[in-house]
């Protein structure tokens, strides 16, 4: 799990980052539009409402030492639910850089859509908002 923060603002300028979660068993991404200034509680609510409520609890979360995840809220979460928090380190075989590669691919896809002005037709008109393309980007990866 990691954040892609080098993204252009999406249509209503609410989203300027994306939380990237990798299911290591299926090797599939989950992209969650967010704001890079979101608090720990915002991140927790996003995970509960969009991921954990659909897939269940994680057995193990691998992340860099981001304060949003190492806070007391998440420490209590891991203690209560019995999940494990692992911190990534450089050249560690367990972390294998999968989230970083997915972030690079996501940023590349989003910037191509924005730079080339690709237009995708929806029922209410044309859009350039990358957050509306997230399901397609997840499928494309």
C-alpha positions in Angstrom: 0.0 0.0 0.0 1.4 3.4 -1.0 0.3 6.8 -2.3 0.7 8.2 -5.8 0.9 11.9 -5.2 2.3 13.3 -8.5 -1.2 13.5 -10.1 -3.0 16.4 -11.7 -6.1 17.7 -9.9 -9.2 15.9 -10.9 -12.3 17.7 -12.3 -13.7 19.2 -9.1 -10.1 19.6 -7.7 -10.9 17.4 -4.7 -8.6 14.6 -5.7 -4.9 15.1 -6.3 -3.5 11.7 -5.1 -4.4 8.1 -5.2 -4.0 5.4 -2.6 -2.7 2.3 -4.3 -3.3 -1.1 -2.7 -1.9 -4.3 -4.2 -3.6 -7.6 -3.6 -0.4 -9.7 -3.6 -2.2 -13.0 -4.2 -4.2 -11.9 -7.3 -1.6 -9.3 -8.3 -4.4 -6.8 -8.9 -4.5 -3.1 -8.0 -7.0 -1.1 -6.1 -6.8 2.6 -6.9 -8.6 4.9 -4.5 -8.7 8.6 -5.4 -7.9 10.8 -2.4 -6.2 14.0 -1.4 -2.5 14.1 -0.4 -3.5 16.2 2.6 -6.0 13.6 4.0 -5.7 12.8 7.6 -5.2 9.4 9.2 -9.0 9.2 9.9 -9.8 10.1 6.3 -7.5 7.3 5.1 -9.0 4.8 7.6 -12.6 5.7 6.5 -11.6 5.4 2.9 -10.1 1.9 3.5 -13.1 0.8 5.5 -15.8 2.0 3.1 -14.1 1.1 -0.2 -11.9 -1.9 0.5 -12.3 -3.7 3.8 -16.1 -3.7 3.6 -15.9 -5.6 0.3 -12.8 -7.8 0.7 -12.5 -8.3 4.4 -9.6 -7.6 6.7 -6.1 -7.7 5.5 -3.8 -10.3 7.0 -0.7 -8.3 6.4 -0.1 -4.7 5.3 3.2 -3.8 3.8 3.9 -0.1 3.7 6.7 2.4 4.1 6.9 4.3 7.4 4.1 6.7 6.5 2.7 8.4 9.6 -0.9 8.0 8.3 -0.5 4.2 8.9 1.9 4.1 11.9 -0.4 6.2 14.1 -2.1 5.1 17.2 -5.4 4.5 15.3 -3.7 1.9 13.1 -1.7 0.4 15.9 -5.0 -0.3 17.8 -6.6 -1.6 14.6 -3.8 -4.2 14.1 -4.0 -5.2 17.8 -7.8 -5.6 17.9 -8.2 -7.4 14.5 -5.0 -9.4 14.6 -3.6 -8.1 11.4 0.1 -7.6 10.9 1.9 -4.4 9.8 5.2 -4.8 7.9 7.4 -2.0 6.9 9.1 -2.0 3.5 12.8 -1.7 3.3 15.1 -1.3 0.3 16.0 -4.6 -1.5 13.8 -6.7 0.8 12.5 -9.7 -1.2 9.1 -9.6 0.5 8.2 -6.1 -0.6 9.5 -6.6 -4.2 8.5 -3.1 -5.3 5.1 -4.2 -6.8 3.2 -1.1 -5.4 5.9 1.2 -6.7 5.6 -0.4 -10.2 1.9 0.0 -10.1 2.2 3.6 -9.0 4.5 4.3 -12.0 2.1 2.6 -14.4 -0.9 4.5 -12.9 0.9 7.9 -13.1 1.9 7.2 -16.7 -1.7 6.2 -17.7 -3.2 9.3 -16.0 -0.7 11.7 -17.4 -1.2 10.3 -20.9 -4.9 10.8 -20.6 -4.4 14.4 -19.4 -1.5 15.3 -21.7 -3.1 14.0 -24.9 -6.5 15.2 -24.0 -8.2 11.9 -24.6 -11.9 12.3 -24.3 -14.1 9.6 -23.0 -17.9 9.9 -23.7 -20.2 9.5 -20.8 -24.0 10.0 -20.7 -23.7 13.6 -19.5 -20.9 14.7 -21.9 -17.1 14.5 -22.2 -14.7 14.3 -19.3 -11.0 14.5 -18.6 -11.3 13.6 -14.9 -8.9 10.8 -14.2 -10.9 9.8 -11.1 -13.8 8.7 -13.3 -11.4 6.5 -15.2 -10.2 4.5 -12.2 -12.2 1.4 -12.8 -10.9 1.3 -16.4 -7.3 1.9 -15.2 -7.6 -0.9 -12.7 -8.8 -3.3 -15.4 -6.2 -2.1 -17.9 -3.4 -2.9 -15.4 
